[in-house]
Amino acid sequence: MADLHPPPPCPPGTEPLVAVRGIVNSFGAQVVHDGLDMDVMPGEIFGIVGGSGSGKSVLLNTILGLRTPQAGQVRLEGRDLTKLGPAELRAVKRRYGVTFQHGALFTAFTVAENVKLPIAESLALPEDVLDGLAHQKIRLVGLPAEAAHKYPSQLSGGMVKRAALARALALDPPLLFLDEPTAGLDPIAASAFDELLLYLQRSLRLTVVMITHDLDTIYRTCNRIGVIVDRRMISDTLENIVQNPHPWIQEYFHGERGRVLEQALRPSAVAHRAPSGTGAASAGDGVR
């Protein structure tokens, strides 16, 4: 059963699973990142926040090896992505899963076909084994069995997010990247997704990097935050980042909504909240 607590911090001296150093990204004369550094430690949920145009998605694409920065280094599990050849980069990419903001499912494929696609591309397995693995991942994210045969257009927004998560977990990666995982969800579905994420993170020993603007999700799930401001990143624990004097950070975390959440989701309140299982799909998060 999941409890709504962020994962515990790593022991001192632990090497980062994701290490970003001195990243520079620009588009013509527009500099988006200028010497940005970021560390993600094993087993943590690391949230990335920033204002519109701060380059959150650009940073994610850089980390994923989808964009080559003008300068800097990205290391995943100790390997420098900026120096890998195509074959080596493909091997590294099998070590992480990704969900994008709108799910990015193939609309002509069923949920099961979407989930088994990365498995079929990486492993030579019989069709019945592929089907079995796909259905296992679908159950893992709390989707009902009948969802496997539905097309994305037949699912609610919450179920699309879960199907995308099942596909991201298809190859059992130790590292998971989520781009706005609760965007567009109602508060009940978003809370259920947060609980599912915490359950999966603990059960599968995942490291999670998550872009989000959702303060509820940040307070419920993240134990460290990286804020992109002034083309760089300020990283710290949630408890410390909310005290950072930078004007944007103060406005973001201590605006009207931030003050309400800080009061409602302080550790004492979270610790006594009744868990509700493994985040299985709720009645309001079902098939259309």
C-alpha positions in Angstrom: 0.0 0.0 0.0 1.3 3.4 -0.9 1.7 6.2 1.6 2.0 9.8 0.4 5.6 10.4 1.4 8.5 11.3 -0.9 11.3 8.7 -0.9 14.1 9.0 1.7 17.3 10.8 0.8 20.4 8.9 -0.4 23.2 8.1 1.9 26.1 10.7 1.9 28.7 10.0 -0.8 26.3 8.4 -3.3 27.2 9.1 -6.9 24.5 10.7 -9.0 22.6 8.6 -11.5 22.1 11.6 -13.7 24.9 14.3 -13.8 24.5 17.4 -15.9 27.5 19.8 -16.1 27.8 23.2 -17.7 25.0 22.7 -20.2 24.6 25.5 -22.8 21.5 25.4 -25.1 20.7 28.3 -27.4 18.6 28.9 -30.5 20.3 31.6 -32.5 20.9 34.6 -30.3 18.5 33.2 -27.6 20.4 31.5 -24.8 18.1 29.1 -22.9 20.7 27.5 -20.6 24.0 29.0 -19.7 26.2 26.7 -17.6 23.4 24.7 -16.1 24.3 21.9 -13.6 22.0 19.2 -12.2 22.4 16.0 -10.2 19.8 13.3 -9.7 20.6 10.7 -7.0 19.6 7.0 -7.2 16.2 6.3 -5.8 14.9 9.8 -5.5 12.1 11.7 -7.2 13.6 14.9 -8.6 11.2 17.6 -9.7 12.1 20.2 -12.3 10.2 23.5 -12.3 10.6 26.8 -14.0 8.7 29.6 -15.7 7.4 29.5 -19.2 10.3 29.6 -21.7 12.9 28.6 -19.1 13.8 25.5 -21.1 12.4 22.6 -19.1 11.6 20.5 -22.2 14.8 21.6 -23.9 16.7 20.3 -20.8 14.8 17.0 -20.8 15.5 16.5 -24.5 19.2 17.2 -23.8 19.3 14.7 -21.0 17.6 12.1 -23.2 20.1 12.5 -25.9 17.5 13.9 -28.3 19.3 17.2 -28.5 23.0 18.0 -28.6 23.9 21.0 -26.4 26.3 23.7 -27.6 28.5 23.0 -24.5 28.5 20.8 -21.4 28.2 17.2 -20.5 25.3 14.8 -19.6 26.2 11.5 -17.8 23.7 8.7 -17.2 24.9 6.0 -14.9 28.4 7.4 -15.4 28.4 7.4 -19.3 28.8 10.7 -21.1 26.0 10.8 -23.7 27.7 13.6 -25.6 30.5 11.2 -26.5 28.6 8.0 -27.4 28.1 6.6 -30.9 24.6 5.7 -32.2 24.8 2.0 -31.1 26.0 2.9 -27.6 23.4 5.6 -27.3 20.6 3.2 -28.1 21.9 0.9 -25.4 21.8 3.7 -22.9 18.3 4.7 -23.9 17.0 1.2 -23.1 18.0 2.0 -19.5 15.4 4.7 -19.1 11.7 5.1 -19.8 9.9 8.3 -20.8 6.4 9.7 -20.7 5.6 12.9 -22.6 3.0 15.5 -21.6 0.1 14.2 -23.8 1.0 10.5 -23.6 2.5 10.3 -27.2 0.8 7.0 -27.7 0.4 5.7 -31.3 -3.2 6.3 -32.0 -3.5 3.4 -34.5 -2.3 0.9 -31.9 -4.2 -0.5 -29.0 -2.8 0.0 -25.5 -1.3 -3.5 -25.5 0.3 -2.9 -28.9 1.8 0.4 -27.6 3.2 -1.2 -24.5 4.8 -4.2 -26.2 6.3 -2.2 -29.0 9.6 -1.2 -27.1 9.9 -4.8 -25.9 9.5 -6.2 -29.5 12.1 -3.7 -30.7 14.6 -4.8 -28.1 14.0 -8.5 -27.5 13.3 -11.4 -29.9 10.4 -13.0 -28.1 7.4 -15.1 -29.2 4.2 -13.1 -29.7 2.4 -14.8 -26.8 5.3 -13.8 -24.4 5.1 -10.2 -25.7 1.4 -10.2 -25.1 1.9 -11.5 -21.6 4.5 -8.9 -20.7 2.4 -6.1 -22.1 -0.6 -7.2 -20.0 1.6 -7.5 -16.9 2.7 -3.8 -17.3 -0.9 -2.7 -17.9 -2.0 -4.3 -14.7 1.0 -2.8 -12.9 -0.1 0.7 -13.5 -3.7 0.0 -12.3 -5.5 -0.2 -15.6 -8.3 -2.7 -16.0 -7.7 -5.7 -18.2 -10.2 -4.5 -20.9 -8.1 -1.4 -21.4 -5.5 -3.4 -23.2 -7.7 -3.7 -26.3 -8.8 -0.1 -26.3 -7.3 2.6 -28.6 -6.0 5.8 -27.0 -9.0 7.8 -28.3 -11.3 5.5 -26.3 -9.5 6.3 -23.0 -9.9 9.1 -20.5 -7.0 11.4 -20.0 -6.0 9.7 -16.8 -5.9 6.3 -18.5 -3.8 7.6 -21.4 -1.3 8.8 -18.8 -1.2 5.3 -17.2 -0.9 3.6 -20.5 2.0 5.8 -21.4 3.6 5.0 -18.0 3.1 1.2 -18.7 5.0 1.7 -22.0 7.7 3.6 -20.3 8.2 0.7 -17.9 8.1 -2.0 -20.6 11.8 -2.7 -20.4 12.1 -2.5 -16.6 14.3 0.6 -16.7 15.9 1.9 -13.4 15.4 5.5 -14.5 12.1 7.2 -15.4 11.5 10.6 -17.0 8.1 12.2 -16.7 7.0 15.3 -18.6 4.0 17.0 -16.8 2.5 13.6 -15.8 -0.6 15.2 -14.1 -1.2 18.0 -16.6 -4.9 18.1 -17.7 -6.1 15.7 -14.9 -8.8 16.5 -12.4 -7.6 16.7 -8.8 -8.8 13.2 -7.9 -7.1 11.6 -10.9 -3.9 13.6 -10.3 -3.8 12.5 -6.7 -4.3 8.9 -7.7 -1.4 9.2 -10.2 0.8 10.6 -7.6 0.1 7.7 -5.3 0.7 5.2 -8.1 4.0 6.9 -8.8 5.1 6.6 -5.2 4.0 3.0 -5.1 6.0 2.1 -8.3 9.0 4.1 -7.2 9.3 2.1 -4.0 8.3 -1.3 -5.5 10.6 -1.1 -8.5 13.3 1.0 -6.9 13.0 3.6 -9.5 14.8 6.9 -9.9 12.4 9.5 -11.2 13.0 12.8 -13.0 9.8 14.8 -13.4 9.0 18.1 -15.1 5.9 19.5 -13.4 4.2 22.8 -12.6 1.7 21.0 -10.2 2.4 22.1 -6.7 0.2 19.3 -5.3 2.4 16.7 -7.0 5.6 18.5 -5.9 4.6 18.5 -2.3 3.3 14.9 -2.4 6.1 13.2 -4.3 9.3 15.1 -4.6 12.2 15.1 -2.1 14.4 17.4 -4.2 13.6 20.2 -6.6 15.6 21.8 -9.4 14.3 25.3 -10.3 15.4 26.7 -13.6 16.0 30.5 -13.2 18.3 32.9 -14.9 19.3 30.1 -17.4 20.7 27.9 -14.6 19.4 25.6 -12.0 19.0 26.0 -8.2 18.6 22.5 -6.6 17.8 21.6 -3.0 15.4 19.7 -0.9 11.8 20.8 -0.9 12.1 22.1 2.6 15.1 24.3 1.7 14.0 25.4 -1.8 10.9 27.0 -0.5 13.1 29.2 1.7 15.4 30.3 -1.2 15.2 34.1 -1.5 15.1 34.2 -5.4 12.0 36.3 -6.3 10.6 33.7 -8.8 11.0 30.9 -6.3 9.3 33.0 -3.6 6.4 33.8 -5.9 6.0 30.2 -7.1 6.0 28.5 -3.8 4.6 31.2 -1.6 1.8 32.7 -3.8 -1.7 32.1 -2.6 -1.9 28.5 -3.8 1.5 27.7 -2.5 0.6 29.0 1.0 -2.5 26.8 1.1 -0.7 23.7 0.0 2.2 24.3 2.3 -0.3 24.3 5.2 -2.4 21.4 4.0 0.5 19.1 2.9 3.0 19.6 5.7 4.5 16.3 6.8 2.3 15.9 9.8 -0.8 16.1 7.6 0.5 13.8 5.0 1.6 11.2 7.5 -1.9 10.7 8.8 -3.6 10.6 5.4 -5.3 7.2 4.8 -3.6 5.3 1.9 -5.8 4.0 -0.9 -4.0 1.0 -2.3 -1.7 1.0 -5.3 -3.3 3.8 -7.2 -5.6 1.6 -9.3 -7.8 3.4 -11.7 -10.7 5.1 -9.9 -14.3 5.3 -11.0 -13.6 8.8 -12.3 -10.6 7.7 -14.2 -12.0 5.0 -16.3 -12.7 4.2 -20.0 -14.9 6.7 -21.7 
